[in-house]
C-alpha cells in the first residue's frame, strides 16, 4: 500500500505545481465557446479532498465554464 499523504503534503504539491506551470503561455482560447472571452492570463489549480476541503492556488475565484479544460486527451 502507498504512503498516506497529509493535507499539508497536498497543499505543498498544489503550490509547487502552480509555481512550476504558471508561466506557461502556449495555446489559445477556443473561439467557438463561451471561454473565448476569458482572459488568457488567468491560471489556477484546485483540488477537492474527500472531506470537501478545497486546496487552491492562483486565479481560482474567477468563474467560467470548463468546456475546454475538462477534456481528457490521450497522446497519439
C-alpha positions as CSV (number, residue, x, y, z in Angstrom):
1,X,0.0,0.0,0.0
2,X,1.2,3.5,-0.8
3,X,2.2,6.3,1.6
4,X,-0.6,8.3,3.2
5,X,-0.4,12.0,2.3
6,X,-1.3,14.7,4.7
7,X,-3.3,17.8,3.8
8,X,-0.1,19.8,4.1
9,X,1.5,17.4,1.5
10,X,-1.3,18.1,-0.9
11,X,-1.1,21.9,-0.2
12,X,2.6,21.8,-0.9
13,X,2.1,19.8,-4.1
14,X,-0.6,22.1,-5.4
15,X,1.6,25.2,-4.7
16,X,4.6,23.6,-6.3
17,X,2.6,22.6,-9.4
18,X,1.2,26.1,-9.6
19,X,4.7,27.7,-9.3
20,X,6.2,25.4,-11.9
21,X,3.5,25.9,-14.5
22,X,2.1,29.5,-14.0
23,X,4.4,31.0,-16.7
24,X,3.4,28.5,-19.4
25,X,1.7,30.6,-22.1
26,X,1.3,28.4,-25.1
27,X,-2.0,27.7,-26.8
28,X,-5.0,29.9,-27.3
29,X,-8.6,30.2,-26.1
30,X,-11.2,28.2,-28.1
31,X,-13.1,30.7,-30.2
32,X,-16.3,28.7,-30.6
33,X,-17.4,28.5,-26.9
34,X,-18.0,30.9,-24.0
35,X,-14.5,30.6,-22.7
36,X,-13.3,32.6,-25.7
37,X,-13.9,35.7,-23.6
38,X,-12.0,34.6,-20.6
39,X,-8.7,36.4,-20.1
40,X,-5.8,34.2,-21.3
41,X,-3.5,35.1,-18.4
42,X,-5.7,33.6,-15.7
43,X,-4.5,30.3,-14.2
44,X,-5.3,28.3,-11.2
45,X,-5.2,24.9,-9.7
46,X,-7.8,23.4,-7.2
47,X,-8.0,20.1,-5.6
48,X,-11.1,18.9,-3.7
49,X,-10.3,16.4,-0.9
50,X,-12.7,13.6,0.1
51,X,-13.8,15.6,3.2
52,X,-14.8,18.5,1.0
53,X,-11.9,20.8,1.7
54,X,-10.6,22.7,-1.3
55,X,-7.0,23.4,-1.7
56,X,-6.3,26.0,-4.3
57,X,-3.6,28.3,-5.8
58,X,-3.8,31.1,-8.3
59,X,-6.9,32.6,-10.0
60,X,-9.4,30.1,-8.6
61,X,-12.1,32.7,-7.8
62,X,-12.8,33.6,-11.4
63,X,-16.0,31.9,-12.6
64,X,-16.0,30.5,-16.2
65,X,-17.3,27.4,-18.0
66,X,-15.0,24.4,-18.1
67,X,-15.8,23.1,-21.6
68,X,-12.2,23.2,-22.9
69,X,-10.4,22.3,-19.7
70,X,-12.5,19.3,-18.8
71,X,-11.5,17.1,-21.7
72,X,-9.1,14.2,-21.2
73,X,-6.8,13.8,-24.2
74,X,-4.6,10.9,-25.0
75,X,-1.4,11.4,-26.9
76,X,-1.3,9.6,-30.2
